Amino acid sequence: MLKILGRYSRLRKLTMAFQGRRTLMKIDYRFLDALRTIKADEVRIVGNAKTSGNHYYWNPHPKITPQLKEDLIKDLAREKKLYFARK
């Protein structure tokens, strides 16, 4: 599903949250390779899907390592933007 999304989508914003028993790490090769096919103009990774109104807030135990989070944001963000910034 991720590869199809990466192949055919033209996303302006992408917000992700990782949940479950395990922490997402660099050794999850197949999942990360499929995820890196997705590109968006603006990428955010939130700690947990809990919301307070329209705002996301971090879970005290994030499910992604900090270095991987930075790397994913760089990899998924499109260098040449498809959409103009809203004012």
C-alpha positions as CSV (number, residue, x, y, z in Angstrom):
1,M,0.0,0.0,0.0
2,L,2.8,2.4,0.8
3,K,4.5,1.8,-2.5
4,I,1.2,2.5,-4.4
5,L,0.8,5.7,-2.4
6,G,4.3,6.8,-3.1
7,R,3.9,6.0,-6.8
8,Y,0.6,7.8,-7.5
9,S,0.1,10.5,-4.8
10,R,0.9,14.2,-5.0
11,L,0.7,15.2,-1.4
12,R,1.0,18.7,0.0
13,K,1.0,17.7,3.7
14,L,1.9,14.4,5.3
15,T,1.4,13.9,9.1
16,M,2.3,10.6,10.6
17,A,2.2,8.9,14.0
18,F,3.8,5.6,14.8
19,Q,2.1,3.4,17.4
20,G,2.4,-0.1,18.7
21,R,4.6,-2.2,20.9
22,R,7.9,-1.7,19.2
23,T,9.9,1.5,18.4
24,L,10.5,2.1,14.8
25,M,14.3,1.8,14.1
26,K,16.7,1.8,11.3
27,I,16.7,-2.0,11.0
28,D,13.1,-2.0,9.7
29,Y,14.4,-1.9,6.2
30,R,11.5,-3.1,4.1
31,F,9.0,-0.8,5.8
32,L,11.3,2.2,5.6
33,D,12.1,1.6,2.0
34,A,8.4,1.5,1.1
35,L,7.7,4.6,3.3
36,R,10.5,6.6,1.6
37,T,8.8,6.3,-1.8
38,I,6.2,8.8,-0.5
39,K,7.0,12.5,-1.1
40,A,5.2,15.5,0.2
41,D,5.8,19.3,0.3
42,E,5.4,19.4,4.1
43,V,6.1,16.4,6.5
44,R,5.4,16.2,10.2
45,I,5.9,13.2,12.5
46,V,3.8,13.5,15.7
47,G,4.5,11.3,18.7
48,N,1.0,10.0,19.2
49,A,-2.4,10.3,17.6
50,K,-3.9,11.9,20.7
51,T,-5.3,15.3,20.0
52,S,-6.3,18.3,22.0
53,G,-8.6,20.2,19.8
54,N,-6.8,20.6,16.5
55,H,-3.3,20.2,18.0
56,Y,-1.2,17.1,18.3
57,Y,0.9,16.5,21.4
58,W,3.8,14.1,22.1
59,N,3.4,10.9,24.0
60,P,6.1,10.7,26.7
61,H,7.4,7.5,25.0
62,P,7.8,8.2,21.3
63,K,7.7,5.2,19.0
64,I,10.4,6.4,16.6
65,T,14.1,7.0,17.4
66,P,15.0,10.7,17.2
67,Q,17.7,10.3,14.5
68,L,15.3,8.3,12.3
69,K,12.6,10.9,12.7
70,E,15.0,13.6,11.4
71,D,16.1,11.3,8.5
72,L,12.6,10.5,7.5
73,I,11.5,14.1,7.5
74,K,14.4,14.9,5.2
75,D,13.8,11.9,2.9
76,L,10.0,12.4,2.6
77,A,10.1,16.2,2.1
78,R,10.0,17.1,-1.6
79,E,12.9,19.4,-2.6
80,K,11.0,21.2,-5.4
81,K,7.5,22.0,-4.0
82,L,4.5,21.2,-6.1
83,Y,2.2,23.5,-4.3
84,F,2.5,27.2,-3.5
85,A,2.6,28.2,0.2
86,R,-0.7,29.5,1.6
87,K,-0.7,32.9,3.1
